[in-house]
Amino acid sequence: EMTAAGRKIVLEVDEVERLKGLPLALLGWEQMLRTAKRDVRATFVQVGVKARNFTPATQQDYEAVRAEITEILQRIESAHHGAVIFVELPTISVTQRLQLWRRADVTVFTPVREGMNTYPLEAVFARREISPGAIVLSEFACCSRVLNGALRINPWNTEAVAAAFSDALKMGDAERQARRARDMEFVLNNTAAAWAERFV
């Protein structure tokens, strides 16, 4: 269960592997907390999942990324108690993801390279009947070119990631509505097959 009483929820759900950029998101969050002029009433919840095609060959990469995440988590928690939560799951279902997307005020995706990934589209769709959330999206994400309402970032640029976190948390409802409308049009008017053809 994702709880952060009285605080906004910033959420990232992805696989614990190098190309997904989970440590880069944490570095951006740490930078935002460090430079914020006032107390940040938000918690970054990062859900790390074992790679879908996990094999013994990927174990070393997984352990290296997990160690990097742990180091950054400890640093953030030491300086900003309650500002970050890391949850590790062996798998995550579509139903679980949709529930998480609905809870988040801001959803984050920071891959440095990837194949087809529908998670950002799920995040848009999940909130279609409730107040919109903001999306921070890597320019390297496969759906970056079609989600025009997202705040696009280069995940390697820590200052840019920090600024996007700050902008997303401060974004007013009117801007969130306008950005969601741009993205929702694409999500609702394109079947999974039609969307996949754009990236094959």
N, C-alpha and C positions, 0 to 999 in steps of 0.2 A: 504494500500500500504506500502511496506517495503522499506524504503529509509535510506541510511547512506552514503552521498556523500563522496567519496574518502576513504571510510573505508570498510574493509572486513566485511562480514555478517556471524555471527555464529547463528544458528537457532535451537530452540527446539520447537516442537509442540507436546503437549500431554494433557491429562486430568488433571484437578486440583483435585488431590486426593493423599492421603498419599503415596500409593505404587508407584506412578509414579516418585517420587524423584525430582520434580521441584525445591524445595528449595536447595537440595543438589547440583544441577548444578549451581545455583546462588552463593552458597558459594565457589565452585571451581573457578568460574569466578572472584569473589571478591578477592580470594587468588592470582590468577594469576596477576590481576591488581596491587595488593599490592606489589608483589615481582618482577614485571617486571623491568628490568634495563633501559628500554627506553619506550617512549610513545607507547601504544598499539593502532594501527590504525585499530580498529575493534569494532563492536557493537554486543552485544549479544541480539538477538530478541527472546523473549520467548512468545509463543502463548499458552495460557491456555484455554482449552475447558471444558465445563461442561461434567461430566461423561455421557457416553452413556446410562447407566441405572440409571440415576439420580432419586432419590426418596427423600421424606422428611427425611428418615432415614439417608441419606448421607449428609444432609445439615450441620450438626455440623462438620463433618470431612472436608467438603469443606471450611467452614468458617475459621477453624483453619489453614488449609494449606494456604488459601488466605491471612490471617493475617501474617503468617510467610513470605510469598513471599513479601508482601508489606513492611515489616520491612527491609528485606535485600535489596530490590530495593531502598528504601530511603537512606540507608547507602551507597550503591554503587554510586547512582546519586550525593550524597553530595560530595563524594571524587573524582569521575571520571565522570564529566558531559558528557552525550552523549554516555556512554559506555554500556548502557543497555536500552532496550525498552520492556515493557510488554503489550501484547494485549490480551484481554479476549473476547472470542467468545462463543455464545450459542451452535453452532454446526460448523462443518467444512466439506466441501464436498471433495471428491477425487480430483476433478478438482482444487479446491483451494489449497489442499496440494501439488499436483504436481507442481503448479506454484511457491509455496514457496520453495520447494526442489530445483527447478532450479535456484532460486535466491541466494541460500546459498553457501558460500565458505566452511563452516563447518556445518555439521548437528550433533546434539547431542541427545542422548537417555539415560536417567539415572534412569530407574525403579529399585526398590529394590526387586520387585517380580511382575510377571504378567503372564497372560495366553497368548494365541496366539495374536500377534500384528504384522501386516504387514507394519507398518510405516517405519521401517528401510529398508525393501526391496523396498518400493515405492521410498525412497530417492535415492537408487542406480539406480533404473530403470529410474527415472525422468531425470537423467543427462547422459543417454546413448549416446546421440548425441552431447553433448557439453563437455567442459572441465570438468574433474572430480573434485569433492569436496572431502574433508576428512570427515570421520565419526568417532565420539567418541561414543562408545557404552558400556553400562553397561554389566558387565559379568553376570548379572542376567536377562538380556533381553532374551526372548524366542528364538531369532534368533542369539544369540551371537555365538553359536557353528558352524553356517554355514557361517557367514560373516567374513571370515578370513582376509579381508583387512581392517577391522575397527581397531581403536585404542581402545583396551578393558581396562575398568577401573572398580574399585570398587567404586561406587558412595559415599560410606561412608567415603572413604579416600580423604579428601579435597585436600591434597597436590598432590595426584596422578591425580585427576581431573584437577587441575590447570596445572600440567605438560602436560597432554594430550591436553588441550586447546592450550598451547604454542607450542607444537610439531605440532599440526594440522595447526596452523596459519603459521608456518615456513616451512611446508612441501613443497618440490620442486615438479615441475610438473611430473618429471619422476617417483617419488615415488607414487604420486597420481594415475598416469596411471597404475602402476603395481598393486597397491592395488585394484583399481576399476576392473581390469581385473579378479582378483581372485573372487571378489564378483559377477561380472556380469555373469560369467560362470554359477554360481549356479542359479541366478535369471532367466536367459533366458532358462535354461535347466530343470526347474522344474515348473510344473503347480501348481496352488493354491492347488488343491486337493492332489497332491503328496507331496507338502511341508507340508500341514496340517497333513498328516499321520505320519510324523516324530515326531510330537509333541503331538499326541493323545495317 
